[in-house]
Amino acid sequence: MSKKYRLLMLTTLIISGCSMCYELIISAVSSYLLGNSTLQYSITIGLYMAALGLGSYLSKYFKKNLFNVFATIELSIGVVGGVSSLLLFLSNIYIANYAVVMYLEIIVIGTLAGAEIPIMTRIIEADEKNLSVTLSSIFSFDYIGGLIGAVAFPLLMLPKLGYFATAFLCGFLNILCAILILWRFGERIIQIRLYRVLALVIASLMIVGMIFADNISNAIENGLYRDHVIYTEQTEYQKIVITKHRDDVRLYIDGNCQFSTVDEYRYHEALVHIPMSATSVHSNVLVLGGGDGMAVREILKYDDVDRIDLVDLDAGMIQVCSTNPNITSINQNSLLSEKLSVHNVDAFEYLEEADKKYDIIIVDLPDPNSESLNKLYSNIFYRMCKNRLEDSGVMVVQSTSPYYATDAFWCINKTIESEGLEVKPYHLQVPAFGDWGFNMASKKELTTDIQFDIETKYLTEENVAALFSFGKDEIAESVEINHLTKPVLMEYYNKAVEMWN
């Protein structure tokens, strides 16, 4: 293959990698905004593959001026892909049917990418006269580019740049490929000056987008959140946003509110003090999740606590909640306690490798809206928790809302019970969340006669008994156990989200 066509191979590598990143951006943003990541990724992959086939089919109708067609495709992919994340966020704010924009982006990018390889093949084959070599080379570079994009997006681009800068960067790379083609094959492109000016203008816009990506992000987030955004960070694992309205500070992870400082004490008092009061021994405490430090704050009220192991996968979350004054003023700098040891590993992995037992295990994880979180609500996970629990120990699991997600709540209850633990469900009203539930479990017999002498703002010995009572519309009988290999809980939860959104 001649040197001038090797440039086309290089552009194929870059373009394929960018196209893969666009589809991952669309899937990730849709999961962030809508939840149910399995559905979003499945739809994206399926539509993208179909669109590739459509593009390949349509390419046969282009028979003249193939270099013009090829350059137009690259410019078009760069424009649509570069603004893909911005359009998705804007459509979520201003358009009722977000899915239409999502589907159109997938189809347009896929169709253009699908037409690219057949047209490039015809361009090279016309001169090189060796179709087998041409096809093998093009497909090799195309597949390798896809792999590079698939690896670079989660490991480098999203954590370092975020959604907007990543999309603009990929758009710029697409336009750069078009510029290289226009420069190298200018004599074979009709109206070359127009194409060059257009390519330079679009490339400049993509650069401007990258420069002002943070400003765009701040403007968009202020539209997504009801209160003023005062802090935002994309960590390796999640998007952390802090908002503030007067005295109400709220922390969001991937768009889901984790707490409001106006009423978080209700949630954390119920989460911590009820299981702590169900056993007399509190020497060793394990907290799975809880990176905001609120649960640790409540645990530190007990003088007989010797050691707290906090397991939170995201070191970025710990960093924010141990240094941001809006959070540390609420968690009372609990994450800096000498009694606390922080482990930035997956909770499942930690339990697999742990060799010690605990008097109290507090499972304060986000709701099971993804595969990675669902496994932390599975029967195997609770089996491992049981193995790490002392015979007299007590465990508690935040279990979403028994009113808004009734099936999900009782699925968690039945799954814990299936591992031979006695389970006592309870719930309370948290104004920011509504009716919220927990499941307390132990190897020993549990009582609902809870007594404590810890200072609280909400809980009293009188109102605790009422927390163990459920109304008829908060009980589900026919629910399955959430197995690691059959994640029914995620389906229960996502159906509830769809119903109430």
C-alpha positions in Angstrom: 0.0 0.0 0.0 1.4 3.4 -1.0 2.4 6.0 1.7 -0.5 8.4 0.8 -3.1 5.8 1.7 -1.4 4.9 5.0 -2.7 8.3 6.1 -6.2 7.1 5.5 -5.4 4.0 7.7 -4.3 6.3 10.5 -7.5 8.4 10.2 -9.5 5.1 10.3 -7.8 4.3 13.7 -8.6 7.7 15.1 -12.1 7.9 13.7 -13.0 4.4 15.0 -11.7 5.3 18.5 -13.7 8.5 18.5 -16.9 6.8 17.3 -16.6 4.2 20.2 -16.2 7.1 22.6 -19.3 8.8 21.3 -21.4 5.7 21.9 -19.9 5.3 25.4 -20.6 9.0 26.2 -24.3 8.5 25.1 -24.6 5.4 27.2 -22.9 6.9 30.2 -24.9 10.2 30.1 -28.2 8.4 29.6 -27.4 6.1 32.6 -26.5 9.2 34.6 -29.7 11.0 33.8 -32.2 8.1 33.6 -30.6 5.2 35.6 -30.9 1.6 34.5 -27.4 1.4 32.9 -28.1 -2.1 31.5 -31.0 -0.8 29.4 -29.1 2.3 28.2 -26.0 0.5 27.2 -28.0 -2.3 25.5 -30.1 0.2 23.5 -27.0 2.1 22.5 -25.1 -1.0 21.3 -28.1 -2.4 19.5 -29.0 0.8 17.7 -25.3 1.6 16.9 -24.8 -1.8 15.3 -28.0 -1.5 13.3 -27.0 2.0 12.2 -23.6 0.8 11.1 -25.4 -1.7 8.8 -27.6 1.1 7.5 -24.7 3.3 6.7 -22.8 0.5 5.0 -25.9 -0.1 2.8 -26.4 3.5 1.9 -22.8 3.9 0.9 -23.4 2.1 -2.3 -25.5 5.0 -3.6 -22.4 7.3 -3.5 -20.6 6.7 -6.8 -18.9 10.0 -7.6 -16.6 12.4 -5.8 -15.8 9.8 -3.1 -13.2 12.0 -1.5 -15.8 14.8 -1.0 -18.2 12.2 0.5 -15.5 10.9 2.8 -14.5 14.4 4.0 -18.2 15.3 4.5 -18.7 12.2 6.6 -15.7 13.0 8.8 -16.8 16.6 9.3 -20.4 15.5 10.1 -19.3 12.9 12.7 -17.0 15.5 14.3 -19.9 18.0 14.7 -22.6 15.5 15.9 -20.2 13.6 18.2 -18.6 16.8 19.5 -21.8 18.3 20.7 -23.4 14.9 21.7 -23.1 15.2 25.5 -24.2 18.9 25.4 -27.3 18.1 23.4 -28.2 15.2 25.7 -28.0 17.3 28.9 -29.9 20.2 27.3 -32.6 17.8 26.0 -33.0 16.4 29.5 -33.7 19.9 30.8 -35.8 21.4 28.0 -37.3 18.5 26.0 -40.0 16.2 27.3 -38.9 13.2 25.2 -35.2 12.8 26.0 -35.1 9.4 24.3 -35.7 10.9 20.8 -32.5 12.9 21.0 -30.6 10.0 22.3 -31.8 7.7 19.6 -31.1 10.2 16.8 -27.6 10.8 18.0 -26.8 7.0 18.0 -28.4 6.5 14.6 -26.7 9.5 12.9 -23.2 8.7 14.3 -23.6 5.0 13.6 -24.9 5.6 10.0 -22.0 7.9 9.2 -19.4 5.6 10.7 -21.0 2.6 8.8 -20.6 4.4 5.5 -17.0 5.4 6.2 -15.3 2.0 5.7 -17.0 1.0 2.4 -16.3 4.4 0.9 -12.6 4.3 2.0 -12.3 0.8 0.7 -13.6 1.8 -2.8 -11.2 4.8 -2.8 -8.1 2.8 -2.0 -9.1 -0.3 -4.1 -9.6 1.9 -7.1 -5.9 2.8 -7.1 -4.2 -0.2 -5.3 -6.1 -2.9 -7.2 -5.7 -5.3 -4.3 -9.0 -5.7 -2.4 -8.0 -8.4 0.0 -5.0 -6.3 1.3 -7.2 -3.2 1.5 -10.0 -4.8 3.5 -7.7 -6.6 5.9 -5.8 -3.4 6.6 -8.8 -1.2 7.0 -10.6 -3.6 9.3 -7.5 -4.1 11.4 -7.1 -0.4 12.0 -10.8 0.0 12.6 -11.0 -2.7 15.3 -7.8 -1.5 17.0 -9.1 2.1 17.1 -12.3 0.8 18.7 -10.3 -0.9 21.4 -8.3 2.2 22.1 -11.4 4.3 22.4 -13.1 1.7 24.7 -10.1 1.6 27.0 -9.3 5.3 27.0 -12.8 6.6 27.7 -13.3 5.0 31.2 -9.7 5.1 32.3 -8.5 8.5 31.0 -11.0 10.7 29.3 -14.1 10.6 31.6 -12.2 10.9 34.9 -9.8 13.6 33.7 -12.0 15.6 31.3 -15.7 14.9 32.1 -18.5 14.4 29.6 -18.3 17.7 27.7 -14.5 18.1 27.2 -14.3 14.4 26.2 -16.9 14.9 23.5 -15.3 18.1 22.2 -11.9 16.4 22.2 -13.2 13.5 20.1 -15.0 15.9 17.8 -11.7 17.8 17.3 -9.8 14.6 16.5 -12.5 13.8 13.9 -12.1 17.2 12.3 -8.3 16.9 12.5 -8.6 13.7 10.5 -10.7 15.6 7.9 -8.1 18.3 7.8 -5.3 15.8 7.1 -7.4 14.2 4.3 -8.1 17.7 2.8 -4.4 18.5 2.9 -3.2 15.3 1.5 -5.8 14.7 -1.2 -6.8 18.3 -1.9 -6.4 18.0 -5.7 -9.1 15.3 -5.7 -11.7 17.2 -3.7 -14.1 19.6 -5.4 -14.4 23.0 -3.7 -11.4 22.3 -1.5 -11.2 25.9 -0.2 -14.7 25.7 1.2 -14.0 22.4 2.9 -10.8 23.7 4.4 -12.4 26.8 5.8 -15.3 24.8 7.2 -13.0 22.3 8.8 -10.9 25.0 10.4 -14.0 26.8 11.8 -15.4 23.6 13.2 -12.0 22.6 14.7 -11.8 26.0 16.3 -15.3 25.6 17.8 -14.3 22.3 19.3 -11.2 23.8 20.9 -13.3 26.6 22.3 -15.6 23.9 23.7 -12.8 22.1 25.4 -11.5 25.4 26.9 -14.8 26.4 28.3 -16.0 22.8 29.2 -16.1 23.6 32.9 -18.1 26.7 32.4 -20.6 24.8 30.2 -20.7 22.1 32.9 -21.5 24.6 35.6 -24.3 26.2 33.5 -25.8 22.8 32.7 -25.6 21.5 36.3 -27.4 24.7 37.6 -30.2 23.7 35.3 -30.2 20.1 36.5 -30.2 20.9 40.2 -32.8 23.0 41.9 -30.2 24.8 44.1 -27.0 26.6 43.4 -24.1 24.3 42.5 -21.2 25.2 44.8 -18.9 22.2 44.0 -18.6 19.6 41.3 -16.0 16.9 40.6 -15.8 13.9 38.3 -13.9 11.2 40.2 -12.7 8.0 38.7 -16.0 6.3 39.6 -18.7 8.9 39.9 -19.9 12.5 39.5 -20.0 14.4 42.9 -22.1 17.6 43.1 -22.7 19.8 46.1 -25.5 22.3 46.1 -26.5 25.0 48.6 -29.7 27.0 49.3 -29.5 29.0 52.5 -28.7 26.4 55.2 -29.6 23.4 53.0 -26.5 21.7 51.6 -27.1 18.7 49.5 -24.7 16.1 48.1 -25.4 14.3 44.9 -23.7 11.2 43.4 -24.4 10.7 39.7 -27.5 12.9 40.0 -28.9 11.1 43.0 -29.3 13.0 46.2 -27.3 11.4 49.1 -28.4 13.7 51.9 -29.7 17.1 52.7 -28.2 18.8 55.8 -31.7 19.9 56.8 -32.8 16.4 57.7 -29.9 14.0 57.2 -29.8 13.4 61.0 -33.1 11.5 60.8 -31.7 9.0 58.3 -28.3 8.6 60.0 -29.7 8.3 63.5 -32.0 5.5 62.4 -29.2 3.9 60.4 -26.8 3.8 63.3 -28.5 4.0 66.7 -31.1 1.3 66.3 -28.6 -1.5 65.4 -26.1 -0.1 67.9 -28.7 -0.3 70.6 -29.6 -3.9 69.7 -26.3 -5.1 71.0 -24.2 -4.2 74.0 -20.8 -4.6 72.4 -19.5 -1.9 70.0 -15.7 -2.4 69.9 -15.3 -3.1 66.2 -17.6 -1.4 63.6 -17.6 -1.9 59.9 -19.2 0.7 57.6 -19.7 -0.3 53.9 -20.2 2.9 51.9 -20.9 6.0 54.0 -18.1 8.0 52.5 -19.8 11.2 53.5 -18.8 10.6 57.1 -22.3 11.1 58.6 -22.7 7.5 59.8 -19.2 7.6 61.3 -20.2 10.8 63.1 -23.0 9.0 64.9 -20.9 5.9 65.6 -18.3 8.1 67.4 -20.9 9.1 70.0 -20.3 5.7 71.6 -17.2 5.8 73.9 -16.8 2.0 73.8 -16.0 2.0 70.0 -12.4 1.1 69.6 -12.1 0.8 65.8 -14.1 1.8 62.7 -13.3 0.3 59.3 -14.9 2.4 56.6 -14.9 0.8 53.1 -15.7 3.2 50.2 -14.4 2.5 46.7 -14.0 6.2 45.8 -11.0 7.9 47.3 -12.3 11.1 45.7 -15.5 10.9 47.8 -13.4 10.6 51.0 -11.2 13.5 50.0 -14.2 15.8 49.3 -16.0 14.9 52.5 -12.9 15.2 54.7 -11.9 18.6 53.4 -14.9 20.5 52.0 -16.0 22.9 54.8 -19.7 22.6 53.8 -19.5 18.9 54.6 -17.0 18.8 57.4 -19.1 21.2 59.4 -21.9 18.6 59.3 -20.0 15.4 59.7 -17.9 17.1 62.5 -14.6 16.0 60.8 -15.5 12.4 61.6 -13.4 11.2 58.7 -10.3 12.5 60.5 -10.9 10.5 63.6 -8.0 8.4 65.0 -10.4 5.5 65.5 -11.2 5.4 61.8 -9.4 3.4 59.1 -10.5 4.1 55.5 -10.2 1.3 52.8 -10.7 2.5 49.2 -11.7 -0.9 47.8 -14.9 -2.5 46.5 -17.0 -3.7 49.5 -17.5 -7.1 47.9 -13.7 -7.5 47.5 -13.1 -6.3 51.1 -15.5 -8.9 52.6 -13.9 -11.6 50.5 -10.5 -10.8 51.9 -11.3 -9.7 55.4 -10.1 -12.0 58.2 -11.7 -10.2 61.2 -15.2 -10.1 62.7 -17.3 -7.1 63.7 -19.8 -6.3 66.4 -21.7 -3.9 64.1 -21.8 -3.8 60.3 -23.5 -0.8 58.7 -24.3 -1.1 55.0 -24.8 2.4 53.8 -24.6 2.0 50.0 -26.3 3.9 47.1 -29.5 2.4 45.8 -29.2 -0.7 43.5 -29.6 1.1 40.2 -26.6 -0.6 38.4 -25.0 -4.0 38.1 -22.0 -3.0 40.2 -24.3 -1.9 43.0 -26.8 -4.8 42.6 -24.1 -7.3 43.6 -23.8 -5.5 46.9 -27.4 -6.3 47.6 -27.2 -10.0 46.6 -27.5 -13.1 48.7 -23.8 -13.8 48.3 -22.9 -10.4 49.6 -25.1 -10.8 52.7 -23.6 -14.3 53.2 -20.2 -12.7 53.4 -21.5 -10.0 55.8 -22.8 -12.8 58.0 -19.4 -14.5 58.0 -17.8 -11.2 59.2 -20.4 -10.7 62.0 -19.8 -11.8 65.6 -22.4 -14.2 67.0 -23.8 -11.4 69.1 -23.3 -8.8 66.3 -25.9 -6.8 64.4 -26.0 -5.6 60.8 -28.2 -2.9 59.2 -28.7 -2.3 55.5 -30.1 0.9 53.9 -32.9 -0.6 51.8 -34.5 2.3 49.7 -38.2 3.3 50.2 -40.8 0.7 51.3 -43.5 3.1 49.8 -41.9 4.3 46.5 -40.0 1.0 45.8 -42.0 -1.5 47.8 -40.9 -4.6 45.8 -37.2 -3.5 46.0 -37.4 -3.0 49.8 -38.9 -6.4 50.5 -36.6 -8.1 48.0 -33.7 -6.9 50.1 -35.5 -8.1 53.3 -36.1 -11.6 51.9 -32.6 -11.8 50.4 -31.0 -11.1 53.8 -33.4 -13.5 55.5 -32.5 -16.2 53.0 -28.9 -16.4 54.4 -30.2 -17.6 57.8 -30.3 -14.2 59.6 -33.1 -12.9 61.7 -34.3 -9.7 60.0 -36.3 -6.7 61.5 -37.4 -4.1 58.9 -38.1 -0.5 59.9 -38.6 2.8 58.3 -39.1 6.5 58.9 -40.0 9.8 57.1 -37.0 11.7 55.8 -38.4 14.9 54.2 -35.7 15.0 51.4 -36.4 11.4 50.5 -39.9 10.5 51.7 -40.6 7.2 53.5 -37.2 5.5 53.8 -36.4 1.9 55.0 -33.8 -0.2 56.6 -33.3 -3.9 57.5 -31.6 -4.9 60.7 -30.3 -8.4 60.9 -28.4 -10.7 63.3 -27.6 -14.3 64.0 -29.3 -13.9 67.3 -32.9 -13.1 68.1 -33.7 -9.4 67.7 -36.1 -7.3 69.7 -37.8 -4.1 68.7 -37.7 -2.8 72.3 -34.9 -0.3 71.6 -33.3 1.7 74.4 -30.5 4.2 74.2 -29.0 7.1 76.0 -27.2 8.7 73.1 -27.9 12.4 72.3 -30.2 12.5 69.3 -32.3 15.2 67.4 -35.1 12.9 66.2 -35.1 9.4 67.8 -36.6 8.8 71.2 -37.3 5.5 73.0 -41.0 6.3 72.5 -41.0 6.8 68.7 -38.6 3.9 67.9 -41.3 1.3 68.3 -43.5 3.0 65.6 -40.6 2.7 63.1 -41.2 -1.1 63.0 -44.8 -0.8 61.9 -45.7 -0.8 58.2 -49.0 0.1 56.4 -50.7 -2.1 53.9 -49.5 -0.1 50.9 -45.9 -0.6 52.1 -45.8 -4.4 52.1 -45.0 -6.8 49.2 -45.4 -10.5 49.6 -44.5 -12.0 46.2 -40.9 -11.0 45.7 -37.9 -13.1 44.7 -34.5 -13.3 46.3 -31.8 -11.3 44.7 -29.2 -13.8 43.5 -25.8 -12.7 42.2 -26.6 -14.6 39.0 -30.2 -13.4 38.8 -30.4 -9.7 39.7 -34.1 -9.3 40.1 -33.6 -6.4 42.6 -32.4 -4.1 39.9 -35.6 -4.8 37.9 -37.8 -4.1 40.9 -35.9 -0.8 41.6 -35.9 0.4 38.0 -39.6 -0.2 37.6 -40.2 1.9 40.7 -38.1 4.7 39.3 -40.0 4.7 36.1 -43.3 4.7 37.9 -42.5 7.8 40.0 -40.5 9.8 37.5 
